[in-house]
Amino acid sequence: FVQAEINLEQRLLRLVADKNPEKAAAILKDTIRKRLSNETYESLKKLYLLDEDAGLELADDVLRRLNSAASIANNQPVYDLIQLSTSIITDHVRASPMKSISPSAIRVCDRCRSN
């Protein structure tokens, strides 16, 4: 139930972001502190398109949290964190040097590698 509520909150956040990127950044920051979910990455991508600096700052927070989070709790996989990690890695691999990559995407990828 809690996870469904967090996912709904982040979906609504993407709708808010269209009208008010600053408010969306504040809501996403608060949501990230509560818990990461498979919706986190989509919200980050949306925010990045609207406000690059805020998107990068929150992406750093997410990567730090993922780096320090346990992927197994009580002998069970933490599927939300695994799925979020997989989404980030998949997008990174898709943006290979063989394809045309925008300078902003390279900056995001560089930040991923440094964390």
PyRosetta script that sets phi, psi and omega in degrees:
from pyrosetta import init, pose_from_sequence

init()
pose = pose_from_sequence("FVQAEINLEQRLLRLVADKNPEKAAAILKDTIRKRLSNETYESLKKLYLLDEDAGLELADDVLRRLNSAASIANNQPVYDLIQLSTSIITDHVRASPMKSISPSAIRVCDRCRSN")
pose.set_psi(1, -45.0)
pose.set_omega(1, -179.8)
pose.set_phi(2, -60.7)
pose.set_psi(2, -43.2)
pose.set_omega(2, -179.4)
pose.set_phi(3, -64.1)
pose.set_psi(3, -39.6)
pose.set_omega(3, 178.0)
pose.set_phi(4, -62.3)
pose.set_psi(4, -38.7)
pose.set_omega(4, 178.3)
pose.set_phi(5, -65.6)
pose.set_psi(5, -42.0)
pose.set_omega(5, 178.8)
pose.set_phi(6, -65.1)
pose.set_psi(6, -43.2)
pose.set_omega(6, 178.5)
pose.set_phi(7, -61.4)
pose.set_psi(7, -42.7)
pose.set_omega(7, 178.1)
pose.set_phi(8, -62.9)
pose.set_psi(8, -43.1)
pose.set_omega(8, 179.0)
pose.set_phi(9, -59.0)
pose.set_psi(9, -41.9)
pose.set_omega(9, -178.7)
pose.set_phi(10, -74.2)
pose.set_psi(10, -30.7)
pose.set_omega(10, 174.5)
pose.set_phi(11, -66.1)
pose.set_psi(11, -41.9)
pose.set_omega(11, 177.5)
pose.set_phi(12, -65.5)
pose.set_psi(12, -33.8)
pose.set_omega(12, 177.3)
pose.set_phi(13, -58.4)
pose.set_psi(13, -41.1)
pose.set_omega(13, -179.9)
pose.set_phi(14, -63.8)
pose.set_psi(14, -32.7)
pose.set_omega(14, 176.3)
pose.set_phi(15, -70.4)
pose.set_psi(15, -40.0)
pose.set_omega(15, 178.2)
pose.set_phi(16, -64.5)
pose.set_psi(16, -36.8)
pose.set_omega(16, -175.4)
pose.set_phi(17, -58.4)
pose.set_psi(17, -32.8)
pose.set_omega(17, 179.1)
pose.set_phi(18, -60.9)
pose.set_psi(18, -35.5)
pose.set_omega(18, -175.4)
pose.set_phi(19, -96.0)
pose.set_psi(19, -29.8)
pose.set_omega(19, -174.2)
pose.set_phi(20, -150.2)
pose.set_psi(20, 86.3)
pose.set_omega(20, -178.4)
pose.set_phi(21, -58.8)
pose.set_psi(21, -34.7)
pose.set_omega(21, -179.7)
pose.set_phi(22, -65.2)
pose.set_psi(22, -43.6)
pose.set_omega(22, 178.7)
pose.set_phi(23, -65.9)
pose.set_psi(23, -40.7)
pose.set_omega(23, 178.9)
pose.set_phi(24, -61.6)
pose.set_psi(24, -40.9)
pose.set_omega(24, 179.1)
pose.set_phi(25, -62.5)
pose.set_psi(25, -43.3)
pose.set_omega(25, 179.8)
pose.set_phi(26, -63.9)
pose.set_psi(26, -43.0)
pose.set_omega(26, 179.8)
pose.set_phi(27, -66.2)
pose.set_psi(27, -44.2)
pose.set_omega(27, -179.3)
pose.set_phi(28, -63.8)
pose.set_psi(28, -40.9)
pose.set_omega(28, 178.7)
pose.set_phi(29, -59.5)
pose.set_psi(29, -44.7)
pose.set_omega(29, 178.4)
pose.set_phi(30, -64.3)
pose.set_psi(30, -42.1)
pose.set_omega(30, -179.9)
pose.set_phi(31, -64.1)
pose.set_psi(31, -41.8)
pose.set_omega(31, -179.8)
pose.set_phi(32, -62.6)
pose.set_psi(32, -37.7)
pose.set_omega(32, 178.4)
pose.set_phi(33, -64.5)
pose.set_psi(33, -34.8)
pose.set_omega(33, 179.6)
pose.set_phi(34, -69.6)
pose.set_psi(34, -54.9)
pose.set_omega(34, -176.0)
pose.set_phi(35, -172.1)
pose.set_psi(35, 142.2)
pose.set_omega(35, 174.3)
pose.set_phi(36, -85.0)
pose.set_psi(36, 150.3)
pose.set_omega(36, 177.7)
pose.set_phi(37, -145.4)
pose.set_psi(37, 175.9)
pose.set_omega(37, 178.3)
pose.set_phi(38, -67.8)
pose.set_psi(38, -15.6)
pose.set_omega(38, 176.7)
pose.set_phi(39, -83.4)
pose.set_psi(39, -16.3)
pose.set_omega(39, -176.1)
pose.set_phi(40, -57.1)
pose.set_psi(40, -45.1)
pose.set_omega(40, -175.3)
pose.set_phi(41, -65.3)
pose.set_psi(41, -42.1)
pose.set_omega(41, 178.8)
pose.set_phi(42, -62.6)
pose.set_psi(42, -40.0)
pose.set_omega(42, 177.9)
pose.set_phi(43, -65.2)
pose.set_psi(43, -40.4)
pose.set_omega(43, 177.6)
pose.set_phi(44, -62.5)
pose.set_psi(44, -43.3)
pose.set_omega(44, -179.9)
pose.set_phi(45, -62.6)
pose.set_psi(45, -42.2)
pose.set_omega(45, 179.4)
pose.set_phi(46, -63.4)
pose.set_psi(46, -45.9)
pose.set_omega(46, 179.5)
pose.set_phi(47, -63.0)
pose.set_psi(47, -41.1)
pose.set_omega(47, -179.6)
pose.set_phi(48, -59.4)
pose.set_psi(48, -39.2)
pose.set_omega(48, 178.8)
pose.set_phi(49, -65.2)
pose.set_psi(49, -31.3)
pose.set_omega(49, -177.2)
pose.set_phi(50, -91.3)
pose.set_psi(50, -34.2)
pose.set_omega(50, -177.7)
pose.set_phi(51, -148.5)
pose.set_psi(51, 94.1)
pose.set_omega(51, -173.2)
pose.set_phi(52, -57.1)
pose.set_psi(52, -45.9)
pose.set_omega(52, -177.7)
pose.set_phi(53, -62.8)
pose.set_psi(53, -45.3)
pose.set_omega(53, 178.9)
pose.set_phi(54, -64.5)
pose.set_psi(54, -40.0)
pose.set_omega(54, 178.4)
pose.set_phi(55, -61.9)
pose.set_psi(55, -43.6)
pose.set_omega(55, 179.5)
pose.set_phi(56, -66.3)
pose.set_psi(56, -41.0)
pose.set_omega(56, 179.7)
pose.set_phi(57, -61.4)
pose.set_psi(57, -46.4)
pose.set_omega(57, -179.5)
pose.set_phi(58, -71.6)
pose.set_psi(58, -31.2)
pose.set_omega(58, 175.7)
pose.set_phi(59, -62.9)
pose.set_psi(59, -39.8)
pose.set_omega(59, 175.7)
pose.set_phi(60, -59.2)
pose.set_psi(60, -43.7)
pose.set_omega(60, 178.7)
pose.set_phi(61, -60.8)
pose.set_psi(61, -45.2)
pose.set_omega(61, -179.5)
pose.set_phi(62, -62.8)
pose.set_psi(62, -45.3)
pose.set_omega(62, -179.6)
pose.set_phi(63, -63.5)
pose.set_psi(63, -38.6)
pose.set_omega(63, 176.1)
pose.set_phi(64, -62.8)
pose.set_psi(64, -43.7)
pose.set_omega(64, 179.4)
pose.set_phi(65, -63.8)
pose.set_psi(65, -44.5)
pose.set_omega(65, 179.3)
pose.set_phi(66, -63.2)
pose.set_psi(66, -39.4)
pose.set_omega(66, -178.9)
pose.set_phi(67, -63.4)
pose.set_psi(67, -34.0)
pose.set_omega(67, -177.2)
pose.set_phi(68, -97.6)
pose.set_psi(68, -8.7)
pose.set_omega(68, -176.7)
pose.set_phi(69, -79.9)
pose.set_psi(69, 149.7)
pose.set_omega(69, 175.5)
pose.set_phi(70, -86.5)
pose.set_psi(70, 135.0)
pose.set_omega(70, 179.4)
pose.set_phi(71, -89.5)
pose.set_psi(71, -2.0)
pose.set_omega(71, 175.5)
pose.set_phi(72, -132.8)
pose.set_psi(72, 130.6)
pose.set_omega(72, 177.2)
pose.set_phi(73, -133.7)
pose.set_psi(73, 131.9)
pose.set_omega(73, -178.7)
pose.set_phi(74, 53.2)
pose.set_psi(74, 42.4)
pose.set_omega(74, 179.7)
pose.set_phi(75, 61.5)
pose.set_psi(75, 21.8)
pose.set_omega(75, 178.8)
pose.set_phi(76, -127.7)
pose.set_psi(76, 142.0)
pose.set_omega(76, 176.4)
pose.set_phi(77, -63.9)
pose.set_psi(77, 144.1)
pose.set_omega(77, 174.7)
pose.set_phi(78, -94.3)
pose.set_psi(78, 88.8)
pose.set_omega(78, -170.3)
pose.set_phi(79, -60.0)
pose.set_psi(79, -36.6)
pose.set_omega(79, -179.0)
pose.set_phi(80, -62.0)
pose.set_psi(80, -43.0)
pose.set_omega(80, 179.9)
pose.set_phi(81, -70.2)
pose.set_psi(81, -37.7)
pose.set_omega(81, 177.7)
pose.set_phi(82, -64.1)
pose.set_psi(82, -43.9)
pose.set_omega(82, 179.7)
pose.set_phi(83, -65.8)
pose.set_psi(83, -41.3)
pose.set_omega(83, 178.1)
pose.set_phi(84, -62.5)
pose.set_psi(84, -45.6)
pose.set_omega(84, 178.5)
pose.set_phi(85, -60.7)
pose.set_psi(85, -43.2)
pose.set_omega(85, 180.0)
pose.set_phi(86, -62.7)
pose.set_psi(86, -41.3)
pose.set_omega(86, 178.8)
pose.set_phi(87, -62.6)
pose.set_psi(87, -44.0)
pose.set_omega(87, -179.9)
pose.set_phi(88, -64.6)
pose.set_psi(88, -45.7)
pose.set_omega(88, -179.4)
pose.set_phi(89, -64.5)
pose.set_psi(89, -42.8)
pose.set_omega(89, -179.4)
pose.set_phi(90, -60.5)
pose.set_psi(90, -46.4)
pose.set_omega(90, 178.4)
pose.set_phi(91, -63.1)
pose.set_psi(91, -38.7)
pose.set_omega(91, 179.6)
pose.set_phi(92, -63.7)
pose.set_psi(92, -43.4)
pose.set_omega(92, -179.8)
pose.set_phi(93, -66.5)
pose.set_psi(93, -38.5)
pose.set_omega(93, 178.3)
pose.set_phi(94, -61.9)
pose.set_psi(94, -30.5)
pose.set_omega(94, -179.5)
pose.set_phi(95, -88.2)
pose.set_psi(95, 52.5)
pose.set_omega(95, -177.9)
pose.set_phi(96, -72.0)
pose.set_psi(96, 159.6)
pose.set_omega(96, 179.5)
pose.set_phi(97, -61.0)
pose.set_psi(97, -17.6)
pose.set_omega(97, -179.4)
pose.set_phi(98, -71.2)
pose.set_psi(98, -22.0)
pose.set_omega(98, -178.7)
pose.set_phi(99, -99.3)
pose.set_psi(99, 166.0)
pose.set_omega(99, 176.0)
pose.set_phi(100, -74.9)
pose.set_psi(100, 121.5)
pose.set_omega(100, -178.4)
pose.set_phi(101, -119.8)
pose.set_psi(101, 134.5)
pose.set_omega(101, 178.1)
pose.set_phi(102, -74.2)
pose.set_psi(102, 154.7)
pose.set_omega(102, 178.1)
pose.set_phi(103, -56.9)
pose.set_psi(103, -36.3)
pose.set_omega(103, -179.8)
pose.set_phi(104, -67.5)
pose.set_psi(104, -36.2)
pose.set_omega(104, 177.7)
pose.set_phi(105, -66.2)
pose.set_psi(105, -36.1)
pose.set_omega(105, 178.6)
pose.set_phi(106, -65.2)
pose.set_psi(106, -40.9)
pose.set_omega(106, 178.3)
pose.set_phi(107, -61.9)
pose.set_psi(107, -41.8)
pose.set_omega(107, 178.1)
pose.set_phi(108, -62.7)
pose.set_psi(108, -45.3)
pose.set_omega(108, -179.3)
pose.set_phi(109, -64.2)
pose.set_psi(109, -40.0)
pose.set_omega(109, 177.1)
pose.set_phi(110, -61.0)
pose.set_psi(110, -39.7)
pose.set_omega(110, 178.0)
pose.set_phi(111, -65.9)
pose.set_psi(111, -37.6)
pose.set_omega(111, 177.9)
pose.set_phi(112, -61.6)
pose.set_psi(112, -43.5)
pose.set_omega(112, -178.2)
pose.set_phi(113, -68.6)
pose.set_psi(113, -31.8)
pose.set_omega(113, -176.8)
pose.set_phi(114, -78.2)
pose.set_psi(114, -14.1)
pose.set_omega(114, 179.2)
pose.set_phi(115, -96.0)
pose.dump_pdb("model.pdb")
